[in-house]
Each structure stands twice: as structure tokens, then as C-alpha cells.
């Protein structure tokens, strides 16, 4: 029979739990439910699984991480070359340490690519949490292609035992996962969490208990949103509303990080003006201006052959395009030895290619690489010349950050082109349209603050507020003053909102490819023993996203096999060492149209 709980838990009346004045009731109810669900899970776990509960303990104290980070940063500073870029990185770090003394609230950190934003923002978050007694740091990243790298940087900086890496696409390496990290992933009870914006915000609008359990642990936390301007327009208003609530009523500090000129105020217009951490962002951008920009004349388009010729005549060049199909097209027109990078290649394959690229850059060997936008954030590459297909102004700035990144040249060469016959969809198409409109007025100085202000106005606000809440989440949950209902104040459509809210339009399935010996061994284990959590983690580095229509074609061609819920490529000829998955090898009309 279960022992009676300690009297101190039940002594006296329960505290009042009224909804705070001005708080949105919908979020408050989910926060309250989160605490209740998590307490119930933990209580049941302690009773039925007493050997499991201790696995949740022994995370290092949050305040113990800052001294470790200080040692790591001091070592990096001592080893850094005495370049102007490294001096500016030190200034950014010092600005973050100074601004951490501000009281909790909404902040922005505007630092150009290569300015040391990742570790400087962590220094701000840890110092800010120490000064104000906050409980944890949550670092949310919009790009799944770099989350594992960011978590690795943080582990090196503060210790591998302090970082919880939690997301749904690229899980932590099996050797990094422990019972403790698995349990903490259920409710985010860890000092430093690295996650995706998809995981974060889809949890904030969820209705399932398994996803809600973590919400109450957002309270009294430092929440860092990396590349905050990358939020899809269709969810901007509900996301802004929930961030505002976290700051005002749940003692959170929110840091909006961006490598784009100071224009976050134009994106987050529904939020109060944030406190800028860096004293003079425009001056910092001028000081870190490391490239000469060549924009195409109005209306000018180039064939892929013309673009390839320009890239080929440059000894070390990176070309970035908007789709995987465009990447394959341009790569096919370059000489043998050019490197192809896209999500048609699994993560393990791309890691090998990144090592090759860095080695050839350092040695000064000839090098041409073609990539999708996966290289534009958080990937430390330093090319003397970068070519970029027309895209949103923010992505152009990110691409320019791969050019002369470390300031070793007086100026790098950054060339923008419009490829003939290229197509774009969704957010990218909207961003191109907004960029073209902006460049008609700011073509001479495309990266000036005024240009970014106009770009974000065009991208987010020109189509009206309704376009910024595509799924009507504010109406379903009563978010914001204008949405609060008369009559029943708790008449919320939680299930409908959870089903509707999408950070990304996901029409893709995941395919495991037999890339190397490790992949084949993991697939053999899957065939023999079936899928379990540990094996799925082993398989993650060997996955490729494939749109569902293309996956159907693969099944029709008997090129894949479904094993215990995991789809595996069985026709190994479809995965090529140079370019990864190549569905053009399948018979049938215009398969390439299925897999942009």
C-alpha cells in the first residue's frame, strides 16, 4: 500500500490560482494543465518505477555553467588571430555580458554573420539567468540542418552533461543519449535545452499531454530564438502573442537573435520594442562589411550554363540556390570534382563533405561547391567568392556571410543572379517577390537598414494581418485583446487549434538510405530486431526527406521497403556518392517535378 504523502504537501489551503490580470486565459489554462499533468506523471513514475525517477536528477546547476563557458571563451580569445573580425567578436561578447544585467524582458541581439552570435548569446543567457534567478535556458533554432552542430558547440563550451538536445528530426547521437536526457526530454527539466522553433511553438499550441508537459518549465526561463526573422508569415501573429504573454506573465526573458540588419521591429510589430543588446548594430554591420556586392540589373536572367561558367572561372567558389532540383541542375554543369550539398544527401554524407570543403579551403586547392540554403546559417564556411540565386533579402545577407567570413581578405566577392527556368514555392516565392520590390528602391545599397525595413514590411505586413494568422489560431484561442470573447471567456478550441497550427507545411516522409557500413549495420539490426528508440537515433544521420508523391513512386517501383514503421531504400543504385538520392533514375515522366 502506498505511504501517505508528507503532511507539508497538504497542510493548509491551496494557493489562489486566478488568471493574472491581462493574461490570455487560453495559455494560462495550458500552463496550469502542464504543471498538473507533469506532476501526475512524476508522481505515478515515482510509485510504479522507483528505479527510473533518479535518472531525472543530477543535472548540473545552471549557475555552474557560466564559469565553464568563461574558461572556454577565454581560451578561444587567446588562440584567435588578431584580426578586426575577432576584435569585433570580443566587443559583441562584452556587450552581451553588460546587457545581461537588465531586468527580465524582451531583447534583440543583432549581429552579422560571423560576429560570434551563438556563444555570445549563450553568455548573455547564462549571466542573465544568474543575476535574476531564472531556472533554465532554452535555445530554439529554425533550421534542423544545424541544430546538432549548435548542440555540439554548447557541449564543448559548458560540458556534455549540461545540454539537452530535443527535437523531432535530428535526434542526439546515440552515445550522447542517456536515460536522464530521455526523461528530461519529456518535460524539459534540464539547465540548457537546444531545440527547434517547430518543437517549441507546436508544443505551445498543442493539446496532447505528452507535448504539454514541458510548458510550465518555460516559466522563469531565458528563451533564445535564433534567426527570429525566419518565422513563417502565416504564424507570426499567434507566435508574437504567446511570446508577449511569456514575458509579461511568466517571468521569461526572450532574446530575438538575427544576423539581419536591425529590422526585427518590422517583423514583430505586435510586440513592444525590444532592448537591443549591441549598442550600435548599424555600426557593427558597417565594421563587418567584408564583401563587394554585385546585384543583377533589373529583369536580367542567366542560363544555368552562364552561371556555371562564372563559378568555374573562380578558383574557390560557393553557389547557393533555392531548391534541391536547382542544386542538381547547376552541379551537373560544373567540372568533375565540384561538391554538391543538399538534403538529398543524408546528414552523415554532408558532414563528410563539409570536412572536405574546409580542408580544401585551408590548403588553397581549387574548389567549387553548389548548395541549397542549408549552408546559410550556423555553418562555418569561408569562401572568397559566393554566388547566390535571387531569394529573400535576409537569406541574401546570410549567404553573404559565407563570403570572407573571417575577414582574411580586404573584400570578398558576392554575386546575386536570377536563373532562367528556376521555380520557387511558398515562403521562398513570397520572399523573392518582396526582395524584388525592395531592390527596385534600394538596389544600390541592398543591405542597408532601410532596405531591410522595406523588405520585412513587404514580406509580412503588405498582405494584411489576416495573412499572418493563416490558421486562425488567435480566433480559436482568444489570443490578443481584439480576440477575447464576450460571454464564456474559456470557450477555446484547443483541439482544433492544435490540429491546425503548423510552423511548416510538411508533406514529406523520411527515407533511410544505406549510405555506408554504419547505415547498413543499423538497417540490418532494424530487420532483425525491429525499431526501438535507440535504433531510431542510430538511423537519423542516414535519413533523407522525400515528398509523399515521390515516395509513392518509389513504392510503385519496389525501390523501398517498410520495416516496422521505417521506410528503407532497397535500390542502392538510387543513392549516388556525388549527389545523394537521385530519383531521376526512376522511370516515368518528369519525376523531378515531384521532388523540388
Secondary structure, DSSP 8 states (H G I E B T S, - for coil): ------HHHHSS--------TT--HHHHHHHHHHHHHHHHHHHHHHHH-HHHHGGG-----THHHHHHHHHHHHHHHHHS---HHHHHHHHHHHHHHHHTTS-SSEEEEE--TTS-HHHHHHHHHHHHHHHHT--EEEEEES-HHHHHHHHHHHHHHH-TTSEEE--SSS---GGG--HHHHHHHHHT-SSEEEEEHHHHHHHHT--SHHHHTTGGGGTTEEEEETTGGGS-GGGHHHHHHHHHHHHHHS--EEEEEESSSS-HHHH-TTS---EESSTTHHHHHHHT--EEEE---TT--B-HHHHHHHHHTSSEEEEE-SSHHHHHHHHHTS-TT-EEESTTS-HHHHHHHHHHHHHHHHHT--EEEEE-GGGSSS----BSEEEEES--HHHHHHHHTTBSTT--SS-EEEEEE-BTT----HHHHHHHHHHHHHHHHHGGGTTSHHHHHHHHIIIIITT-GGGG-TT-HHHHHT-SGGG--SS-TT---HHHHHHH--SS---EEEEE---SHHHHHHHHHHHHH---HHHHHHHHTTEEEEEHHHHHHHHHTT-EEEETTEEEE--GGGEETTTEE-GGGS-STTGGGG--
